[in-house]
Amino acid sequence: MSALMQTYARLPVTFSHGEGVYLYDTDGRRYMDGISGIAVNGLGHAHPAVTAAIRTQADKLIHSSNLYRIAAQEALGSALTQVAGMDNCFFGNSGAEANEAAIKLARLYGHARGIRKPAIVVLEGAFHGRTLATLSATGNRKIQAGFEPLVAGFVRAPRNDIEALRQIAAKNPDVVAFLAEPIQGECGVQVLDQQYLEAARAICNKEDWLFMLDEVQTGNGRTGTYFAYQGLDLVPDVVTTAKGLGNGVPIGACLARGPAAQVFSTGHHGSTFGGNPLACAAGLAVVNSIAQDGLCANAAAMGQLIADTLRSACTGAKHVCAIRGRGLMLGIELHKDCGELVPRAMDAGFLINVAGGNTIRLLPPLVINEAEARELADAVAELIHNFD
Ligand SMILES: *Cc1c(COP(=O)(O)O)cnc(C)c1O
C-alpha cells in the first residue's frame, strides 16, 4: 500500500533528470516534454540561470520570513510589476494562493464601498485552484462535488457571452469584480474572445468592478507575450500568476494596479513562506531569462509553427474538431475522449496531456527550438492519425 493519499492517477514512470525540453526516466529513456510539468518549466529543465540563482541564494539564505525586508522579494516584485505594467504585488506559493489573494482583495474593495456581501463574476469552465474559495470559483462540478458547502459570493456566467454579463450587472448590485482566465487551460484550452474581454473590461469600468485575470497558466511568456493580456491590448486591475514563475520552485503572485493596489494594508493578508529568498531568486532568474533570451517571441513563433504543422497534417483527419490556443498553449480537440493517447505518446517518447476529456493539450517549454517543435507536432499528428 502506498504511503501517499490516492489523489492522483499517476503514470507508471519516474523521471530522474532533465535538460532543456527533454526528461530522462530512471531506466535512462529520453522523452520530449510537451507539457512542462503543467506549464511550469517554461525555461525547460535544469536551466543554468535558474540553477545558478537557486545555488547562490541557498548558499546565503533560504528563508527569513516576512517579519523582515527581503532583498530578493523586492527585486522580483520590481521586475515583475514592471514587466506586467502593474503597481505592486503580493507573493504566495501557488496559483490557488495567488487567486485567494485576489478574491480577498476584491471582497475588501467591495466592503470599502459599503457592499456587505460582495460577489465576483466567474465563468463556466474556469479553473482557479483547489482551496475552498478557489474551487468554489472554479466552473467544474467534478472539482466541487463532495466539498459543499461551497464558499459563497461567486456568480457564474457563460464564457464569451457579453449579454449575460450585462444582465448580471443590471440585476446584481453586489458584484465587485470579474475574474477569468484569458485562455481557460484545464477545461480544454478555451480561448476567450478579444471582443468579450474588451466588453468585460468596459463593463468593469462602468460598474466599478475590478477586472481580474487569472494568468496562473497563461502568464510568464506562455502565450507569446509576458502576460496574455499584453497580446490583447487590455490592462487588468488585478492579475494572478504562478506556474511558470519559478520554473519549478513554488511561487505565486497577485499583482494590482490603480485603486486595487491600495486595498491591502498591514495585517490584511500574509504567508509564512510567500516570497521567500529562495523562491524569489528563482523567479527573478526566470523573469530576466525570459526577457534576455527573447522567449516570448520564441513562444509565439514556435506555437505558430506547431499549430500550422498540425493544421496541415490534420486537414481531413476524421477526429480533429478544432485547434485552439495562442503561443505555446495549444489544444487539439478531437471528436471523442482521447485520454488513451497520453500513454501512447509516452511509448513513442513524448509527454503530452489531455484536458477536458477530448482535447490534447500542449504546453512545451518556451525554449523549444524549430527542429524540436516540428518533431513534437509530427508526433502528435501521427498519434491522431493512428487513433480510431
Ligand atoms: C494551475 C492553475 C491554478 C492553480 O494553481 P496551483 O498552483 O495548482 O494552486 C489556478 N488557475 C489556473 C488558471 C491554473 O491553470
The ligand as a Gaussian input file, in Angstrom:
#p B3LYP/6-31G(d) Opt

LIG

0 1
 C       -2.993000      25.587000     -12.189000
 C       -3.949000      26.708000     -12.108000
 C       -4.361000      27.218000     -10.869000
 C       -3.958000      26.582000      -9.549000
 O       -2.603000      26.661000      -9.332000
 P       -1.936000      25.747000      -8.153000
 O       -0.510000      26.183000      -8.163000
 O       -2.139000      24.327000      -8.557000
 O       -2.631000      26.095000      -6.906000
 C       -5.189000      28.318000     -10.868000
 N       -5.598000      28.894000     -12.008000
 C       -5.220000      28.431000     -13.212000
 C       -5.678000      29.130000     -14.437000
 C       -4.395000      27.315000     -13.308000
 O       -4.053000      26.841000     -14.509000

